[in-house]
Amino acid sequence: MTNNSSVSVIIPVYNGERFLREAIQSVLDQTYRPSELIVVDDGSDDQSAQIAKSFGPLVELLSQPNRGPGEARNAGIRKASGEFLAFLDADDIWLKDKLEKQMAEFSGDNFIDAVFCHMKMIQEELSSQSVPGYHMSSMLIKMKSFIKIGEFETGWKFAEVVEWLARAKDMGLKIQLIPETLVHRRIHGDNMTMRGRKFFDDYAKVARKIIERRRKA
């Protein structure tokens, strides 16, 4: 890998006007500049789309009816053209050297498929201890590796990430976790997971699906 490898960044957003501007800026401030930043507005009825548009040509805005975060990410992936793929939730923040440090891991091992980092959960002004961030906001993955695993399933509202990560593990994705804390993940009343508590049974359904798939394998 070289310092010229292209990185596509996708931010799915649904009614995320409160934190979206800061999320976008954290991508644009990266010391390793991504080749494109795609914001997918998933049917917001607030100012999310207008905030994305305010960045002009630095941000490409896609708009769709509300279909959930999985389909929003998939729409961005279909548009992306980078050799690498990264995601950021609209209420999370990257530290400035997030992409730079992750790209360095690929330079040291061409067989790595994806690199994750540690993250801190932030609630108001207090931050927790850094934890391993097996989450979309912390992942940088080769585009060809993502394509091998496949898109996010869209049959659920809030469990598509769990299902995708389990699928990636079962298919032998080579993952590197670096110890640096490079993502701040906000915990607040408007988180997608907080708003979607009525869909929490999706996690149980995904768990049953994963267990059944592994039994068959």
N, C-alpha and C positions, 0 to 999 in steps of 0.2 A: 504494500500500500504506500501511496505517496501523499504528500501534503496537498496534492491537487485533486484527490478523490472527492467526488461530488456527494453532498449530503442533502437529502430532502427531509424537511421537518413538517409534520402535520399537527395542527391544533384543532381538535373537534370542540365545538362550543354550542351550548344551548343555554340561553339566558345567562350569559356569563359576563355581563358588562362590568360587574364590580371589580374583577381582577384581570380581565383579558388584556388590557393595555400593558400591564406590567409583565404578563406572560410573554406577549409578543416582543417586548423590548428586551427581555432576557435572552431571547433567541438572536435578535439582531446585534446584541452586544457580545456575542461569542468571539473568543480569540481565534477560533477556527470557524470561519464564516461558512454557513450553509449555502448551497447553491440555490435553494428555493425554500420559501416558507408558505405553506398552504393552510389557510384557515377555512374550515368547513363549518358553516353556520347551519345547524340542524334545526331549522324552523323556529329560531328565536323570535320573540315578540318584544324584546327590549332593544337596546342600542348596540348589541354585539356586532352586527354587520357594519354599522356605521363606524364603529371603533376600528375594525379591521381595514375598512376603506380609507381611513384617515392616514394610514401609513403609505398610501400611494403605491407605486410599483414595487416597493419592498415586500409587499404581501399580496399573494394571490387569493382571492376570496371565491369559494364555491358555496352556493346556497342550495338547500334541499328542504322538502317538508320534513317534519320531525319524525325520524325513524330510529332514533337511539344512537348511542356513541359508537357501537360496533359498525353500523352502516356508514356513519360519518367518517370514521377512520378508513373504511374500505373505499369510500369515494375519493378520499385524498390519495390513497395508495394508487388507485387507477390513474390518477393524474400525475403522480410523481415520476421523475425521470432520473433521480440520483442513483449512484452506485451503492449508497447507504441510506438507511431509513431510520428516522427518529420521530418520537411522538412526545407531545407535551399537553397535559390537560390544561384547560383555560384558567384554572385557579392555582396552578403550580408555577414554580420559578426555577430556572437553571442558573447555577453559578457560572461566571464568565468563562471558565476554562473547562466546562463539562465536555464539550465535543473534542477539544484538543487532547485531553487526557485519555479519553476513550479511543480516539483514533490512534494514539501512540501504542495502545495494546494490540491493535491489529497489525501495526508495523512490526511488532516483535514476534507475532505468531500468525502466519497466513491461514492456519487451519481453524482459527476462532470464527464462529458464526455471529455471535452477539456478545456485547459487553454491557453489563449492568454496573451500577455504582451504589453507594450508600446514600441514604436520604434522611432528612430530619422532618418530623411532623411539627408543624407550627400552628398553634392555636392562640389567637390574639398576639400578644407579644412574647409568649413563652414557647420555647422550642424543646423538644424531647431529645433524648440521647439518639445519636445516629444509629440507624438500623439498615440491614441489607435491603436494597430497594428493588425487589422483584416486581416491578410495576412498569407500565408503559412509559411513564414520564422519565424513567431512568435508563431505558434501553436504547442502545445504538446497534443496529443489525445490518448485515449485508443484504442488499435488496434480493439477490439471488437466493439467499438462505430463507428470507421471509416468504418468497414465492414458493419455495419447496414445501414449507409448512402449510401455506394457504391463508386465505383471508380469515377475518374474524367471523364466527358464526353470528347470525343476526336473529336467531329464534328466541333470544333472551334480551332483557333490558339492561341488566347490570352484572352479568356473569361471563361475558364473552372473553374477558382477559384471562380469567382463571382457566377457562376451557382451552384457550389458545396456548397458554404456557404449559399446560399438561400435555397437549398434543405435541408441542415442540420437544418436551422432555422425552416423550415416548418415541419420537422419530430421531432421537439422538443428536439434537442440536448441541453443538459445543459452545458452552457459555463460560464467560469469564466475569467474575465479580471483583471489582477493584475496591479497596478500602476507603477511598476518598469520599467525603460527603459532597456531592455535586448537584443535588436537587433539594429544594425545599417544597414540601407538600403541605398545603393548607388544609386544616380540619375546621370546618365551619358549618353553619346550619344550611347553607345552600349547596353543599357538595352534591354531586350527582348521586352518590351512594346514600347520602342523608335524605335527599328528596325521594329516592326510590325504595324506601324501606318496604313498600308493599310488594316489591319484586324480589325480596330476599329469598323467597322459596326457589328462585332460579338457581341459587348456589347449591341447594340440595339436589335439584334435578341434574345440574352439571356434574356434581360428585357421583351420582348414580351412573351417569353416562360414562364417565371416566373409568369407574370400577368395572363396568360391563365390557368396555372396550379392551381393558387390560386383561380381563379374564379370557376373552376370545383370543387375544394375542398369545 
